[in-house]
Amino acid sequence: MNLILFEEHELGKALPRRDERTTHLIKVLHKKVGDRFDAGVLGGNRGTGIIEKINLDGSILYSLNLDEAPPPRLPLRLAVGFPRPIQLRRLLRDLSNLGLEAIDLIGTELGDKSYRDTKLLSDGGAQAALIEGAVQSRDTLIPALSVYASLEEWLAEKPWDKAKPGTAARLGLGPLLIAADNVRPGGSMARLSLMRRSAVLAIGSERGWSDEERDRLEEAGFLRLSLGERALRTETACVAAAVLALEKIGELG
């Protein structure tokens, strides 16, 4: 936990004794009254906090000085066919850790329909995973998370067209559209040239894309590109493809 993150409704209230942030401050970081810690507000600024008092019940009173803006979102939107729920939690954490702009979960023709019923999307588990990833990277912002019933619905809505335009868009350059696919790909992600623009990355379910979905992606302007010869686990493919895409649009320095 590299950042103690608060939500707006918590400000001014003591951190309860059994809160994991209290445990981290006292038992992991060994903080005492008067000590500083890295802090931030979800969706807002980050900076430092000071432990003002540790109450008899173990709760913590604190003050905050948040004068630093969070790092900017990286201009990459990633869509993935619904993975297994146990994979989804890890995937949301890791993609949030990377600082992506948005994550779209889509139903695919070859995906297991039962995966779409995961309680993570209704019990706060998805939000918690996104926050965990942000905290580890000292960020206060999390990716926008959306759900689509099918690839067809996602392509029809084109959520990337609704995003705030960056410099490339203002110059008339649309986002780089990539569909990771190892079946008869049109090229390799590793061999793409540097393109200073935003990107949209689509990754199929653990069984990949159907032929009909491949046709839809190509019709929508997506480049079907390979990640190599190996069949990768969903979360491995997403993280590897995301890092490659970020490198190809010049966002890794």
C-alpha positions in Angstrom: 0.0 0.0 0.0 2.1 2.9 -1.3 -0.6 5.5 -0.7 -3.3 5.9 1.9 -6.4 6.7 -0.1 -9.5 8.3 1.2 -12.9 8.8 -0.3 -14.6 12.2 -0.1 -17.2 11.1 2.4 -14.5 9.8 4.8 -12.7 13.2 5.1 -12.8 14.6 8.6 -13.7 11.2 10.1 -11.3 9.0 12.2 -9.9 5.9 10.5 -11.4 2.9 12.4 -9.1 0.5 14.2 -9.9 -2.4 12.0 -9.6 -0.5 8.8 -6.8 -2.0 6.6 -5.3 1.4 6.2 -5.0 1.8 10.0 -3.4 -1.6 10.1 -0.9 -0.7 7.4 0.0 2.6 9.0 0.5 1.2 12.5 1.7 -2.3 12.1 3.4 -2.2 8.7 4.8 1.3 8.5 5.1 1.7 12.3 3.8 5.2 12.2 3.3 7.2 15.4 1.6 10.5 16.4 3.3 13.3 14.4 4.5 11.0 11.6 3.8 11.8 8.0 2.4 9.4 5.3 1.6 9.5 1.6 -2.1 10.2 1.1 -4.6 11.1 -1.5 -8.4 11.4 -2.2 -10.0 9.1 -4.7 -10.5 11.2 -7.9 -8.6 14.1 -6.4 -5.2 15.3 -5.4 -2.5 13.5 -3.5 0.1 14.7 -1.0 0.9 13.9 2.6 -1.0 13.2 5.8 0.0 13.6 9.4 -1.2 11.3 12.3 -2.6 13.8 14.8 -3.9 11.4 17.4 -4.3 7.7 18.1 -7.5 7.3 20.1 -7.9 4.8 23.0 -10.1 2.7 20.7 -7.3 2.4 18.2 -8.8 4.7 15.6 -6.6 7.4 14.0 -7.2 11.2 13.7 -5.3 12.7 10.8 -4.8 15.9 8.8 -4.1 16.1 5.1 -2.1 18.4 2.8 -3.0 17.4 -0.7 -1.3 19.8 -3.1 -0.2 17.5 -5.9 -2.2 16.5 -9.0 -2.4 12.8 -9.8 -0.5 11.5 -12.8 -2.4 11.9 -16.1 -4.3 9.0 -17.5 -2.5 7.0 -20.2 -4.5 7.3 -23.5 -5.3 3.5 -23.8 -8.7 1.9 -23.7 -8.7 -1.9 -23.3 -11.6 -4.1 -24.0 -11.5 -7.8 -23.0 -13.9 -10.7 -23.3 -15.2 -11.6 -19.8 -12.5 -13.6 -18.0 -13.0 -16.0 -15.1 -14.0 -14.0 -12.0 -10.9 -15.0 -10.1 -8.8 -13.7 -13.0 -11.0 -10.6 -13.3 -10.1 -9.3 -9.9 -6.3 -9.6 -10.6 -6.8 -8.1 -14.1 -8.6 -5.0 -13.0 -6.0 -4.4 -10.3 -3.1 -4.8 -12.7 -4.6 -2.7 -15.5 -5.5 0.1 -13.0 -1.9 -0.1 -11.8 -0.7 0.7 -15.3 -2.8 3.9 -15.4 -5.1 3.0 -18.3 -7.9 5.4 -19.3 -10.7 2.9 -19.5 -11.5 -0.8 -19.3 -14.4 -2.4 -21.1 -15.7 -5.9 -20.3 -17.5 -7.5 -23.3 -19.4 -10.6 -23.9 -17.9 -12.6 -26.7 -19.3 -15.5 -28.8 -16.7 -18.0 -27.5 -16.7 -16.7 -23.9 -18.3 -18.6 -21.0 -21.7 -16.9 -20.5 -21.6 -17.6 -16.7 -18.6 -15.3 -16.3 -20.8 -12.3 -16.9 -22.7 -13.0 -13.7 -19.8 -12.3 -11.5 -20.7 -10.6 -8.2 -17.6 -8.5 -8.5 -19.6 -6.0 -10.6 -22.3 -5.6 -8.0 -20.7 -6.1 -4.6 -17.9 -3.5 -4.9 -15.2 -6.0 -5.6 -14.4 -4.6 -9.0 -14.1 -1.1 -7.5 -11.9 -2.4 -4.7 -9.6 -4.1 -7.2 -9.2 -0.9 -9.3 -8.5 1.1 -6.2 -5.9 -1.4 -5.1 -4.1 -1.1 -8.4 -4.1 2.7 -8.2 -2.9 2.8 -4.6 0.1 0.6 -5.5 1.1 3.1 -8.2 0.5 6.2 -5.9 -2.4 7.3 -8.0 -5.8 8.6 -7.0 -7.6 8.0 -10.3 -8.9 4.7 -11.5 -9.9 3.6 -15.0 -13.5 4.0 -16.1 -15.1 0.5 -16.1 -17.9 -0.3 -18.5 -19.8 -3.5 -19.5 -21.1 -4.5 -22.9 -23.2 -7.5 -23.8 -21.4 -8.3 -27.0 -18.6 -7.2 -29.3 -21.2 -6.0 -31.7 -22.7 -3.6 -29.1 -19.3 -2.3 -28.2 -18.3 -1.6 -31.8 -21.6 0.1 -32.5 -21.3 2.4 -29.4 -17.6 3.3 -30.1 -17.0 4.5 -26.5 -13.6 5.8 -27.6 -15.2 8.4 -29.7 -16.8 9.9 -26.6 -13.5 10.3 -24.7 -11.9 13.8 -24.3 -9.8 14.3 -27.4 -6.0 14.5 -27.0 -3.4 16.2 -29.1 -3.5 13.5 -31.8 -7.3 13.7 -32.1 -7.1 17.5 -32.4 -4.6 17.0 -35.3 -7.2 14.8 -37.1 -5.6 11.5 -36.0 -8.1 9.0 -34.6 -7.0 6.3 -32.1 -4.9 3.4 -33.1 -7.3 0.4 -33.2 -5.7 -3.0 -32.3 -7.3 -6.4 -31.9 -4.8 -8.9 -30.3 -5.2 -12.2 -32.2 -2.9 -15.0 -33.0 -5.1 -16.6 -35.6 -4.1 -15.5 -39.1 -3.0 -12.1 -37.8 -2.1 -9.3 -40.2 1.1 -8.6 -38.4 2.8 -8.4 -35.0 2.3 -5.8 -32.3 6.1 -5.9 -31.7 6.8 -4.6 -35.2 4.5 -1.6 -35.1 6.1 1.7 -35.7 5.9 4.5 -33.1 2.6 6.4 -33.4 1.9 9.4 -31.2 -1.8 8.9 -30.6 -4.3 7.2 -28.3 -5.1 3.5 -28.7 -7.9 1.1 -28.3 -7.0 -2.5 -27.6 -9.4 -5.4 -27.9 -8.6 -8.8 -26.5 -10.9 -11.8 -26.8 -12.0 -14.3 -24.2 -9.8 -17.2 -23.1 -11.0 -19.1 -26.3 -10.3 -16.1 -28.5 -12.4 -14.5 -31.2 -14.9 -16.2 -33.5 -14.5 -15.8 -37.2 -17.6 -13.5 -37.3 -16.0 -11.3 -34.6 -12.8 -11.1 -36.6 -14.8 -9.9 -39.6 -16.5 -7.3 -37.4 -13.3 -6.0 -35.9 -11.7 -5.6 -39.4 -14.8 -3.9 -40.7 -14.5 -1.4 -37.8 -10.9 -0.6 -38.7 -9.1 -2.7 -36.2 -5.7 -4.2 -37.0 -5.5 -7.9 -36.0 -2.0 -8.3 -34.6 -0.2 -11.1 -33.0 1.4 -11.2 -29.5 3.6 -14.1 -30.6 3.2 -17.9 -31.1 2.3 -18.8 -27.5 -1.2 -19.1 -26.2 -1.3 -16.7 -23.2 -3.6 -16.6 -20.1 -6.1 -13.8 -20.4 -4.5 -11.6 -17.7 -1.1 -12.2 -19.2 -2.2 -11.3 -22.7 -3.9 -8.1 -21.4 -0.9 -6.8 -19.5 1.6 -7.8 -22.2 -0.6 -6.2 -25.0 -1.2 -3.1 -22.9 2.5 -2.5 -22.3 3.3 -3.1 -26.0 0.5 -0.7 -27.0 1.7 2.0 -24.6 5.2 1.6 -26.0 4.0 1.9 -29.5 2.1 5.2 -28.8 5.1 6.7 -27.0 3.7 6.6 -23.5 6.6 4.7 -21.8 9.1 7.5 -22.1 
